Amino acid sequence: MRQPPADPARRPEGPLVWVHCPDPERSRAAMALARRLEEEREPVTLLLTAAARQRDAPRNMLQWPPFLDSRAATQEFLGRWRPDLLMWIRGPVQPSLLSETARAGIPALLVDAEAETAMLAGGGWRPGARRAAFEVFNRVMAIDGTAAARLRRIGVAPDRIEITGRLDDSRPLPGCHERDRADLAHAIGPRPVWLVAGAVEDELTAIAIAQRQASKRAHRLLLILAPASETAAPRIARSLREQGFIVAERGEGAEPDEATEIYVADGPGEIGLWYRLAPMTMMGGTLSGLPCRDPMEPAALGSAVLHGPQQARYADGYARLTAAAACRGVRGPADLGFAVEALLSPDRAALLARAAWGVATAGAEATNRAIDLIHTALERVA
């Protein structure tokens, strides 16, 4: 694996792609793109300019604060970094930045273009300003036909636009040890299973009520409860026993047997294992508004997604799943048991899981195309 540049304030050797991301929600797409290039051992470094610094960035990604849309600031940036290519991810375009990039002879790609992309930062609307700004882009990847039509209306040549959908913005999927998965799958057998991922103590009463209610339809129903915090696992297990449940704890080395009603994991560390064992997952924290996990995790691993009304941190992901009828929302605690009951039907759970998997993996094709365009552009400037 290629080592990161020794001095992050100095231009690295080899091709450098400047990724400008005005929309903070799409910084994850840049991270996913960098990971793909790293996995494929491509000798390309990405330089991300975005409003917020991204944690856990791949080693082939540098980060730099965004700067004013001015000729002087852009010239200073280009002089320091000398990028080989600009990739613009969504967000309003900045005319001065783009014009100076074009003046420097740097090719530019626009990806994740939405209908709202066809405007200028700061609201500048002088005649021809939008057309001039968008003429800088050698290629435009629109997320849908609406975005493509809007771009054509403002003067982008049709032969420079292609409809590709959004870039993949998924994080690396949580893994698991296959031996553990096989052993637990054998211990569980054919029993129906549901999972609460990132369970929080504030929602324990609602979870217990839902398990009791759904168990009336499936008396052998097993709930796997993966706490958001490792330290909470013993307290959660104790509370559930006090409510009359038969509980087994992963932290004590136990496996679920025929009598186990709730299996308490020892924290979030093995979440990939539980996603792979449970055909449906309730996202903990979404009933109470506490921090929750990314719904694209279970979606990409084939587990149907249930969630409450509070999902601010991953609102975009939940919105995409909802638009594709790929998840099921519950209004509150009383709703959860009915939702679990409904998804005990293997056909219903599988239908939801397939739709969710489609949403979670939809960006792979767009990312592949973006990588192709990067290679093409870099070959031309080599």
N, C-alpha and C positions, 0 to 999 in steps of 0.2 A: 504493500500500500504506500502511495506517495506521501512523503512527510510534508507538513505544512511549512510555508515560508518562515525563515528564521525571524525576519523583521516584518511584522504586519503593517508597518508604515511605509514599506518599500515594495515596489512592483515585483511580483514573483517572476521567475523565468517561465517561459512557455506561454501558450494562449491564455488571455485574460478576458472573460466575458463580464461586462458591467451589467448587473441586474438591478434595475431601478423599480422600486415597488412603493408607490405612493399610498396604496391601500394596505394598512397593517394586517388585515385579515388574510392577505394573500402571501405574506412572507413565508408561510409554511410551504407554499408551492415551490418557492425558490429553494428552500431547504431540501424538499423531496427531490428536486431536479439535481441538486448537488450530490445527494446520496446516490442517485442512479449513476451519475458520471463516475463517482468514486468506486462504486461496485464494479463498473465495467472497465475500471483502470484507465479511464480516459485522462490524458495529460492536460486537463482544462481546469483553471481556477475561476471561481465565481467571486465577484466583488459586489456585495449587496449593499445598496443604499436604501434604508428603510427607517421609519420613524422610531421603531423600538428595536433594541438589540435582541437578537434571538439566542436563546440558551441552547446548548447542545448542538451547535452548528457543526456540520461535517468539517473535516480537516482541509478539504479543498475549497472552503468558503471563507472569504475575508468579509469584514463588516466595516462600514464607514457611515457616519451620520449624513443625513440628507442636507442639502444646501439650498440657498436662495435661487430662484429662477432668474438668474442674471448672467449676462455675458461674462463678466469678470470672474464670478464664482465658478462657472462652468469651465472657463479657460484654465483656471488654477487647478481644478480637479483633473481635467484631461492632461494637463502638463505633468502632474504628479504620477498618474496611474497609466496613461497611454493604453487604454483598453483597445482590444481588437474588434469588439462587437458590443452593441447596446441591446439588451433585451428589456423591454418595458412591460411590466405586468400590471394590467388594469389601471384604474384611477385616471383623473383628469390629466391631460398632457400639458407640458410646460414649454411654451414656444421658444424662449431664449435658450433653454437647455438643449432642445432639439436642433435649433438652427446652428448652434456652435458645434454640436456633435457632427452634423452634416458637413459643416465647413472644414472640420478636421479630417473628413474622408472616412469616418467610421460608419459601417453599415448598421442598420437598426431593425429590430423585429418588435412587433407589438403582439403580445399574447394575452389570452383571457379577456379579449375585447368585448365589452358589453355595450348596450345601447347608450348607457350613461357615460361611457368612455369618450364619446364624441363631443366633448366640451373642453374648454380651456381652463386651467387652474387660474384662480383669481377673477374669473368671469369676463375675460377680455373677448369682445365680440366685434372687433373692427372687421370690415369687409375682407374676405379672403384669408383671415387669420387661421381659421380651422383647417382650411384646405392646405395652406402652406405648411402648417405643423404636421399634418398627416402625410404629406408628400415625402417626408423624411424616411418613413418606414418602407423598407424594401419588401417586407412581407407582413401581413396582418392575419392573426389567428383569432377568428370570432367564435364566441361561445355558442351562438345560435343564429338562425336566419334573421331574426329581428335586428340583432347587432350588425350583421352583414349589410342589411338593407339600409340602416342608418348611416353606416360608413360610406356606402355608395352614394347616398344623397348628398353628402358633404364633399364629394369629389374624389374619394379614394378609388383608384382604378380597379374594376372588378377582377382583373387577372392577378391582382396582388392580395386578394382576400380569399381565405378558405375557412370553412366552418369545421371546427375540430372539437368543440366542447371545452371544458375547463381543464387546466393542468391538474395532474394528480397532486393533492396536498396532504397525503397521508403520511403519518409518521411510521417508523419501522414497527411492524406488528410484534406484540409481545410473544415470545416463544415459549416452548415447554419441552421437558424431557419426555421423549416418546415412551420410555419405560414406565414413567409415572402415569402417563395418560392411559396406557394399556392396562396397568394394574388397577387403576381407579375405575375405568370402564368395566372391567371384569367384576369388581366389587359391587358396582351399582347395578349391573345387569340390565334388564329391560325396563326398569322403573322409570316413570316420567320424572323429569328433572327441570327445575328452573333455577336461575342464578340471580343474586343481587350483587352487582359489581360496584365496589366502592361504598359499601353499606356504612351508614352513619347512625349513631345511637339515637339521634332525634327522630329517626324514622322507624325505629324498631317496633313500636306498637302497630303501625300500619302494616309492616311486613308480617308480623305475627298474625294479625287478623286475616290478611290475604292468604297465608299458608293454611290456616284453619278452614277458611271458606273453600279454597280450591281443593283441599284434601277430601272434602265431602264428595266430590265428583271422582277423584282419583285417590283412593285411600292409601296407596303406596307412594304418594308424591314425596319427592325428596327436594328440599331447598338447600342449595349451596350458597352460603353467605360469605362473601369475601370482604372483610372490613376495609375501610379506607385507610385505617391506621393499624399497624401491627400491635400497638399497645392496647388497642380497644378490644382485641379478640377475646381475651379472658373475661372481660366485663360483659361483653355481648353474650358469650356462652352461658355465663352465670345467670344473666337476666332471663334468657330464654328457658333455662331449666326451671327457674322460679315460676315461670308462666305455665309449666307443665309439659314442655316439649322434651322429647328424647333427643339429646344433642351429643354429637361426636366432634372432637376437636383435632384438627390437623396438627396444631402445635404440640399436642401430646402424643403424636405418632399414631393416632387412631385412623381407621378407615371406616366409611359408612357401611353398616350391615343392614339386614332386613328390618330391624327395629328402628333404625335412625330416621328421624323426621327432619332434622336440620344438621347439616355438616358445616361447621365454622372453620373457614380457612384461617391461616395465621397471618393474614395481612394481604397487601396488594402484590407481593413479590411473585406469585405464581398465577397472576390473572390470566395469562395466555392459556394455561392448563384448563382453567374453569370455563373460559369461553368455548374451548373445543369440546367440552363435555356436556354443556347445557344447550339445548335447542332454543331456549329463550332467555333473554337477559334483561332484568330491570336495572336501570341506571341509578344507582344510589346518589342521594343529594338533590335529585330533581323534584322531590316532593317538598323539601324544606328550604331550598335555595342555597344549600351548602355546596362546596366544590364537588364537581362530578367528573367522571371520566369521559373521554372522547367516544361518542357513539359509533364512530367509524371503526373502532377496534372490534367489537363483536360483529358488526355488519360485515367486515372483510373476512371474518373467520366463520361465517355461516350461522350465526345465532340471531334469532329474531329480537328486535329491540323494543323495549317498553320504556316509557319515561313519563315523569311528571311535568308540571307546567313551568318549572324553573330551570332553564338551561342556558343562562346568559353567556357563559364562557364559550360554549360550542353552538351558539345560536345558528350560525351558518350551516353547520353540519346537520343539525336537527331540521332546519328548514328544507334542505335538499332531500333528506329522507322523507319528510312529510309530503313534499310535492310529488314524490314518486310513489306515494302510498306504501312506503317501505319501513314504517315503524308504527307503533300504536301508542298514543298519548292517553294518560289517565289524569282526570281533573283533580283528584285528591285521594286520600287513603281509602275511602269507601269504594272507589272505582278499581283499585288495584286487584282485589280478589276476583272480580268479574273478568278483568282482562287476562289474568293468568288462566282462569277457567276456560276462556274462549280459545286460548292458544295451546291448551292441552291436546286439541285436535292436531295430529301430526300434519295433516294437509294444510291447515291454516298457518301453522308455525312455519312450514316449509315455504309456503307462498310468500310470506312476509320476509323470511330469511333470504330467499332468492332475489326479491326486489331490493333488499338492503345491500346484498352483495354486489348487485349491478351498480348501485349508486357509489359504493365504496371503491369500486375498481374502474369506474367510468373514465377517470382521468388518465389511465395508463396509455391509451391511444394518443391522446393529445401530447403527453409528455414524450412519447416516442417520436412524434412528428417534430416537436420542438428540438429534440436532440439532432434529428436529421437536418433541420434548418441551421442549427448552430454549426454542424460540421461543414455544410455547404458554404456558409458565410466565411468560416475560418479558412477553408481551402482557397477561397478567392483572394483573401488578404495575405496569405502565406508568401 
